[in-house]
Amino acid sequence: GENVEQHPSTLSVQEGDSAVIKCTYSDSASNYFPWYKQELGKGPQLIIDIRSNVGEKKDQRIAVTLNKTAKHFSLHITETQPEDSAVYFCAASKGNNLFFGTGTRLTVIP
Amino acid sequence: DSGVTQTPKHLITATGQRVTLRCSPRSGDLSVYWYQQSLDQGLQFLIQYYNGEERAKGNILERFSAQQFPDLHSELNLSSLELGDSALYFCASSVNTDTRYSGYTFGSGTRLTVV
């Protein structure tokens, strides 16, 4: 099956700075890569996703990049705000199930 | 509110016992997925049902079982519970079996504590 690795496991940034979370995957057939945000006491929530026919996708302060050759994808959050503090999960799929990374705990320091 | 309802929110039980976790998918969703999230661990896929039938199995222990009923709600049964089964159990739903086009919607989870 698919193996997704995610780094770093924890990340602290000053408010207003950028945050980058990186993931690698093992199955070259994977073609869908969503990112989820999990706030304390809640279930993961989809924040952005990218499909393999696209190299980059942006939604306001959030962007995701995909390098299919290297089999890695990244989440970029610009102008971070305290409400961005949460655990972020990357995932990969080839159409059936999602395989998740181990999560990154992001703390934005005011 | 994501539209995926999980009950109960919290559950405390003793080792050796059996519990049932319930999930009602978002309206219109036919697929239900169960995940386990242990402390400092990622989301481990357990099992998937689509329209009442089992579609995929992940790292689900033999002591665990699940089913999806005609009204599409699903139940995850955990038996002979051990301390290590303490975790958050999430249910997610999607319209069909292809995650690329419908994505997942997660519930808020059931926190199981085995003492």
Contacts between the chains, C-beta under 8 A, distances in Angstrom:
chain1	res1	chain2	res2	distance
A	6	B	42	7.7
A	31	B	100	6.8
A	32	B	99	6.3
A	32	B	100	4.0
A	34	B	103	6.3
A	34	B	104	7.7
A	36	B	106	7.7
A	41	B	108	7.4
A	42	B	108	5.7
A	42	B	109	7.9
A	43	B	2	6.5
A	43	B	4	7.4
A	43	B	90	5.5
A	43	B	92	7.7
A	43	B	106	3.4
A	43	B	107	5.3
A	43	B	108	4.9
A	43	B	109	5.5
A	44	B	43	7.2
A	44	B	90	7.4
A	44	B	106	4.9
A	45	B	2	7.3
A	45	B	106	6.9
A	46	B	103	5.5
A	46	B	104	7.0
A	46	B	105	7.7
A	49	B	103	6.7
A	51	B	100	6.6
A	89	B	42	6.7
A	89	B	43	6.5
A	93	B	99	4.7
A	93	B	100	6.4
A	95	B	97	8.0
A	95	B	98	4.9
A	95	B	99	6.5
A	95	B	100	5.4
A	96	B	55	7.9
A	96	B	56	6.3
A	96	B	97	6.6
A	96	B	98	7.5
A	96	B	99	6.9
A	97	B	33	7.0
A	97	B	45	5.7
A	97	B	48	6.2
A	97	B	56	5.5
A	97	B	58	7.2
A	97	B	99	6.7
A	98	B	33	7.9
A	98	B	45	7.5
A	98	B	99	5.5
A	98	B	104	6.2
A	99	B	45	7.0
A	100	B	35	7.9
A	100	B	42	5.0
A	100	B	43	4.2
A	100	B	45	7.8
A	101	B	42	6.0
A	102	B	41	6.8
A	102	B	42	3.9
A	103	B	42	5.4
